[in-house]
Amino acid sequence: MKKTETSETAKKVEVNTAPAGENTASAAEQSAEAAPKKKKFTAVFRPQNAQQIRVKPKSSPKPARTKTAAAPKDSEKELKQGVQPDNHAAKPAEKAAPAARTEKPETDTAAKSTEQKTAAKPVAPVRPAAPVRHTAPTRPVGSIIRNGVVVQLNTLQGDRPQGNYQSRGGQAGRPAQGDRRQGSYGNRSGSYQGGRPAQGQNGSSGGRSSGGYQGNRNVQTQGGSYGNRSGSYQGGRPAQGQGGRSGSFSARPGSGYDNRKGGNFASKNVGGGDTPLVKKPVSNRPSKNNFKDKNDKRYKTEDGFKNGKGGKVTRHPFIMPEKPKAAKVEEEIKEIILPENITISELAKKMKKNASELIKKLFAKGELYTINSEIPYEKAEELALEYEILCSPEEKIDVIAELLKEEKEDVGEMVSRPPVVCVMGHVDHGKTSLLDAIRKTSVTSREAGGITQHIGAYMVKVKDRPITFLDTPGHEAFTAMRMRGAQSTDIAVLVVAADDGIMPQTVEAINHAKAAGVDIIVAINKIDKPAANIERVKQELMQYELVAEDWGGTTICCPISAKTHEGIENLLEMILLTADVKELKANPNRNARGLVVEAQLDKGKGPVATVLVQKGTLHVGDFVAAGSCYGKIRAMLNDKGMRVKEAKPSTPVEIQGLSAVPNAGEIFVAMDSDKEAKDFAATFVSEGKNKLIEETKAKLSLDDLFGQIKAGEIKELPLIVKADVQGSVEAVKQSLSKLSNEEVQVRVIHSAVGAISESDVALASASNAIIIGFNVRPDATAKSIAEHEHVDIRLYKVIYQAIEDIEHALSGMLAPVFEEKVIGHAEVRALFKASGVGTIAGSYVLDGKIQRGCKARITREGEQIFDGDLASLKRFKDDVKEVNAGYECGLVFEKFNDLMEGDLVEAYAMVEVPRK
Ligand SMILES: Nc1nc2c(ncn2[C@@H]2O[C@H](COP(=O)(O)OP(=O)(O)OP(=O)(O)O)[C@@H](O)[C@H]2O)c(=O)[nH]1
C-alpha cells in the first residue's frame, strides 16, 4: 500500500514541485527513478504518506548511503517527489514515529534541514511538500529565515518557506516521535535557521548549514525520543558533511531526513525560488564543501548528488535557479520610467525607497522638499542615479494622433481625384477678385442660373475636369487646416499684384505654402494696369527661391487680370497640369475621411459644417465624428446648394446632423456605427480635459509663476469665449488677447461656437474665468449653475463693447496707482521729551489738517530733514484722528526726534488715483 501510495505521492510531488522550479521537477523525476531503490526508507512525516512511504522503502535500496535505510528511502521519495516534501517527510515519519506529524517536528526538521541540506542534497527530493503543508508551525523557520534573509529575500522567502517547510516536513516525521520536543526544538532550530540563513545565507549554503546545526540541536534537545536521536544524528552528520549519508540518516530519523532533504530542497529547489534572493546558490556550494564528506563528494555532481549506489544523479535545483532570479530582481529595480514631473513620494515608490530617505538626501544638499513636493524629471533622475538607478523619460502618447492614424492604402484601389487649390496673397492684391473671376468663367457661366453657395469651398470645371477651390481667407487654409497635421490643399495660387510686387503678406504666404510642402503657382494679377511690371515681380520672387520657368526655374507664373479675366483660363490649365504631375489619387471605396473647412450654428439647421472629403465617399446616413462632435449625416448640400447623397474625394459639401459645431481644421471620419462615432468623440473630449488639467497642474506647480503672482508681478485673466459663428469666436479671441499687457495676461482658456453650456460654466467655475458670450446666450441649466457658482457671464452683441468691458476689468486688476497729496502744514512751536515716546513736537496747524497715520516731511530753513510716518497725533493727552488748521497738537514722528522749534511740518497722504 504504502509503496503504491508513495509512487502516487511522488507524482503528486512532481506536480507540486513543478511550480517551484524545473529543477525541482527534474529532481523529482530523478528521485522517482531512484525511488525504487530507496523504498526501504520511510518518512516519518505524513501519516498519510507514511504508508506509501513504507512501500517505497522496500524498493529503495539506495538510501543505504545513509546509515539508516529509511533515510535513503526518504531521500528517494523526496527525490521522486522532488517538490513533495510532504510525502517524503511522511515516510520518514512513519518509520521514525508515524505519529509525529505535528507541526513542531516540522520546525525541528526545518532546523535540521540545514544540516540535512548538506546531507539532504542528495535527498533533495525529500522536499515533499507535505512538510510544508503540515508545517504551518515550521513556518516559524521559514519566517525566521525570511527575516534572516531580510527584505530582499521577501519574494524568495515565499519560496523558501516551502523549502524550509519541506525539510520541516521531514521533521514532521519526527514530530511523530516526539512532537512537543521537536516542536520546541523545531522552533529553536527554526530560530537558528532563520538567523543563520539570514546571516550567511543568501545562499542556500546558509540554509544548509543552519539547517544542519539546527538539526543537531534539535536532535540533541530532543534527546530522548527516537525521532530526536535520529534527528540529532542526521542533523549532526549532515551538518558535518555527509550528504548522502545524512540522507540515509535522515531515513532513520525520518524527520531528520526530511528536514535535511527538505532543507536541501528548500534551499536548493525551493530555494530556487527563494534562495535566488538570498544568494543561496553561492552559499549552498560552500556549505556543500564544508559538509561534504568523501562520500558526498563521490555523490556530488554539478547537477546534484548522486543517489546512493545507483550512481544516478538527483538533480538539485539548488543553486542554479536561484542566481538568475536574484539578478532579475536587481535589474528590475535599476531602471525606472519617470514622468516630466514627479512627487517625492511617487519617486520613492518607484525607486523602492523610503520617501524620507530621499528627503534627507536632498536636505543634505540644502534643498528642502516634502513628500508632496514635485520635482522635474532631471532632478529626479539625478537623485535616482545616486542610488544607481537609471531613469528614462515617460513617453507621452498622443491619443488623438493615434486615433487618427491611418494605415497605408492599397495603391491599386486608388483613382485620380481633383486637385484642391487655395488662393493666397497680400491684401488687395486681388484674391477675391480672382476667385470671382474663376467662378464666373467656369462654374457660373456653365451652371446657368445656379447660385453658388458660400460654403468656404467650391468646385469649378475646366475642360470637364473639376478643380476644388478652398475659399478661406489668407493662410488660414494652412494654419487651421494643418491643426491636426492634415494636408488640406495640393496647390497654392499666390496672387501678386503686378503693380505692387512682393509684400509682407506675400512672403508670409510663401513661407506657409513651403512649410506645408504645397506646390506654388504664382498669379501675377492686375496686368491690365499701366503700372503693372511682370518682370519685376518675377525678379522679386527669386529672393524667395521661386524662379519663373522662363527665367530658368520651375515656378509657374501666370500673368492674369481678375478684372478683365485675361489669363484666367491659362491659370486653370496650369493648375490642372500641376495636378497631373502630382498624380493626385484617392480611394473612393472606403469610409470617408476629410477636413472641416468651416462650421457654424445655424438657427434652423443646427450645427452645420463644410467639409472637404479627402478619402473615401461620404454618404447621407453615414455616422461621422469630427473632434468632439459626432452624429449621423441628415442632409448633405454641395457647393451649389443642391442636395446630394454622396461626396467623393476632393469634394466640398455642407453636412447637417452633427451633435455640436466642430472646429475648423478638425479631421472628420465616417464610422461604421453610431457607437464608434460617439467613442471617437468621447476620446477627444476626455483628451481635451486631460490637457486642460495638465496645463492647470503644470501652472500651479511652477514655483516661478507662484513667486511672481505672489510678488504681484503677474496676474491673469482667464476667459471663455462663446459665439454664434467660428469667425466671431476668432475675432473676439484675438481682440481680447491683444489686451494683455505686462501686468495682466488675458488668456482665453476655451472658445467655441454655440450657446453657453453647463460645461462652460463648470470650466469657468473651476478656473475662475469670465465667460464672454457673443451673440449667444446661456441655456437654462448653465444660467442657474452660473448663478449658484457666481460665474460672471457677459453677453455682447458688438465686439467693441466686449473689449471695452474687459479693458475696464483689466484696469481694476492692475496694481493701483498712488499719488502724493498734501493735506496740511504745521509749525513746531515747543518740544517735550517723554520717556519711551521720544520728542513730542508741540505744533500749530497752519493750514489743512494733520491726520493720524499720515506721512510727513519736515523742513528746517528750507531744507528737508525728515520724510516719514507720523507715529502719533495728540490733542492734549488724547490720541485723535485729525487736527484742523488753527489748533495745536502734539506730533511724534517715527524714529525721528531731532526736532527744533520753528521746524515746518508738511503732512501728506498717498491716495489711489484711477489709471489713465
Ligand atoms: N485693375 C485691376 N484691379 C483689380 C484686379 N484684381 C483686383 N482688382 C482690384 O483690387 C482691389 C482688391 O481686390 P480684392 O479681390 O478685394 O483683393 P483681395 O486680395 O481679395 O483683398 P482682401 O480681401 O482685402 O485681402 C479691388 O478694388 C479690385 O477691384 C485686376 O486684375 N485689375
The ligand as a MOL file (V3000), in Angstrom:
LIG
                    3D

  0  0  0     0  0            999 V3000
M  V30 BEGIN CTAB
M  V30 COUNTS 32 34 0 0 0
M  V30 BEGIN ATOM
M  V30 1 N -7.3380 96.8580 -62.3230 0
M  V30 2 C -7.4830 95.7530 -61.6450 0
M  V30 3 N -7.9540 95.8000 -60.4340 0
M  V30 4 C -8.0990 94.6300 -59.7510 0
M  V30 5 C -7.7640 93.4160 -60.3310 0
M  V30 6 N -7.9880 92.4480 -59.3990 0
M  V30 7 C -8.4660 93.0520 -58.3290 0
M  V30 8 N -8.5450 94.3920 -58.5140 0
M  V30 9 C -8.9950 95.3640 -57.5560 0
M  V30 10 O -8.1730 95.3310 -56.4030 0
M  V30 11 C -8.9530 95.5940 -55.2730 0
M  V30 12 C -8.7510 94.4870 -54.2830 0
M  V30 13 O -9.2300 93.3340 -54.8080 0
M  V30 14 P -9.6960 92.1070 -53.8990 0
M  V30 15 O -10.0310 90.9940 -54.7740 0
M  V30 16 O -10.6760 92.5570 -52.9120 0
M  V30 17 O -8.3490 91.8000 -53.2030 0
M  V30 18 P -8.1510 90.8010 -52.0090 0
M  V30 19 O -6.7690 90.3340 -52.1270 0
M  V30 20 O -9.2110 89.8090 -52.0570 0
M  V30 21 O -8.2780 91.7500 -50.7830 0
M  V30 22 P -8.5970 91.3390 -49.3000 0
M  V30 23 O -9.8570 90.5130 -49.3470 0
M  V30 24 O -8.7600 92.6420 -48.5750 0
M  V30 25 O -7.4270 90.5620 -48.8650 0
M  V30 26 C -10.4150 95.6870 -55.7440 0
M  V30 27 O -10.7520 97.0150 -55.8290 0
M  V30 28 C -10.3870 95.0460 -57.0750 0
M  V30 29 O -11.3510 95.6470 -57.9500 0
M  V30 30 C -7.2480 93.3940 -61.6280 0
M  V30 31 O -6.9190 92.3760 -62.2150 0
M  V30 32 N -7.1270 94.5850 -62.2670 0
M  V30 END ATOM
M  V30 BEGIN BOND
M  V30 1 1 1 2
M  V30 2 2 2 3
M  V30 3 1 2 32
M  V30 4 1 3 4
M  V30 5 2 4 5
M  V30 6 1 4 8
M  V30 7 1 5 6
M  V30 8 1 5 30
M  V30 9 2 6 7
M  V30 10 1 7 8
M  V30 11 1 8 9
M  V30 12 1 9 10
M  V30 13 1 9 28
M  V30 14 1 10 11
M  V30 15 1 11 12
M  V30 16 1 11 26
M  V30 17 1 12 13
M  V30 18 1 13 14
M  V30 19 2 14 15
M  V30 20 1 14 16
M  V30 21 1 14 17
M  V30 22 1 17 18
M  V30 23 2 18 19
M  V30 24 1 18 20
M  V30 25 1 18 21
M  V30 26 1 21 22
M  V30 27 2 22 23
M  V30 28 1 22 24
M  V30 29 1 22 25
M  V30 30 1 26 27
M  V30 31 1 26 28
M  V30 32 1 28 29
M  V30 33 2 30 31
M  V30 34 1 30 32
M  V30 END BOND
M  V30 END CTAB
M  END
